[in-house]
Amino acid sequence: MKKAYIYFENGIFLEAKSFGAETTAVGEVVFNTSMSGYQEIMSDPSYAGQFVTFTMPEIGNVGVNEEDMESTAAWAKGMIVRSYQERYSNFRAEGSLSDFLKQHGVMGICEVDTRLITKMVRDEGAMMMVASTEVSDKDELKKILASSPRIEEVNYIEQVSTKESYKHSHGVYNGREFEYTAAPESEAKIVAIDFGVKKNILNELTSAGLEVEVVPNSFDADELIARYENKEIDGVFLSNGPGDPLILKEEQEKIKKLIAKKIPMFGICLGHQLLSISHGYDTFKLPFGHHGGNHPVKNEKTGMVEITAQNHNYNVPENITEIAEVTHINLFDNTIEGLKYKDEPIFSVQHHPESSPGPKESRYIFKQFLELLRR
């Protein structure tokens, strides 16, 4: 393996090994506590602009395959792991993780102390870093990092959103038959606005009984309002996506128009945050965010605790309770995980109920959207 060099904005400099694309990349470092699903994580558009440090030490064991992609590409800047396994063993595998990363131009970094990096991010917060297989000099890497834009200054939505509208045609993956299920007969039609939507979100929406049309982030709000008023669509879904939601000024103005017309809406992650901002309540950045597949969330209505998948660095403010009812709470830090807006047919969640590859305890939320549209 070729050597790789990492420089963090706090001055830490590390030497490692490379198993992905040979390049130089700048991004924000976060850590993810999931024990499986590394391909789904790397192909999740919400990770655009970030290096993902995996706390699971052994990565690469099950290879990769086309069916587990959450989008058309790997969007993260890179992945950092303790031990990479080139030899994979899984009957569904079509290739190695190394070949996958090289195909998509994404760095893979291993043979490094991921516990040190995780503790550093936990104690000091998510930070910018640069990694390279081409530059080994610490001072040169420091210059590259200093001259590069920060993640909150880049509109990654423009990169990850679809350029053309399309209809999503199948449901969730059947783990017994090893194929995607056919779409059931739809009971309502929605437009899903793609800010970086995961494929499994669309699968779950379809399986819940919704006809799903996906449109770019450059959608025309007036056109959607006209289609709703003409009963051509029943509601709007706002997807997940990468980056700082506060920089998405055009999207916020469009969503405000949809809110004013009381169009039924459901948002996940970035969609949840944009609904808050569009109502006049700005988001704030968490110290190191929530990234993983084992986060406990309390459903305030039922009192049940759900284990959820999460991937966000931003959160809605506490004072949003002035206009919305809190439906879900994160039990790690008591931050808001779900909202139902008062006197409006709008609700949203911060966590990921589609949670590919798991857990599945929150997938009932997609049925709640259908029930809202029925009412």
Secondary structure, DSSP 8 states (H G I E B T S, - for coil): -EEEEEEETTS-EEEEEE-S--SEEEEEEEEE--SS-HHHHHT-GGGBTEEEEESSSEESTT-B-GGG-SSSS--BSEEE-SEE-SS---TT--B-HHHHHHHHT-EEEESS-HHHHHHHHHHH-SEEEEEESS---HHHHHHHHHTS--GGGS-THHHHS-SS-EEE-EEEEETTTTEEEE----SEEEEEE-SS--HHHHHHHHHTTEEEEEE-TT--HHHHHHHHHTTS--EEEE----S-GGG-HHHHHHHHHHHHTT--EEEETHHHHHHHHHTT---EEEEEEEEEEEEEEEETTT--EEEEEEEEEEE--GGGGGTEEEEEEETTT--EEEEEETTSSEEEESSBTT-SSS--TTTHHHHHHHHHHH-
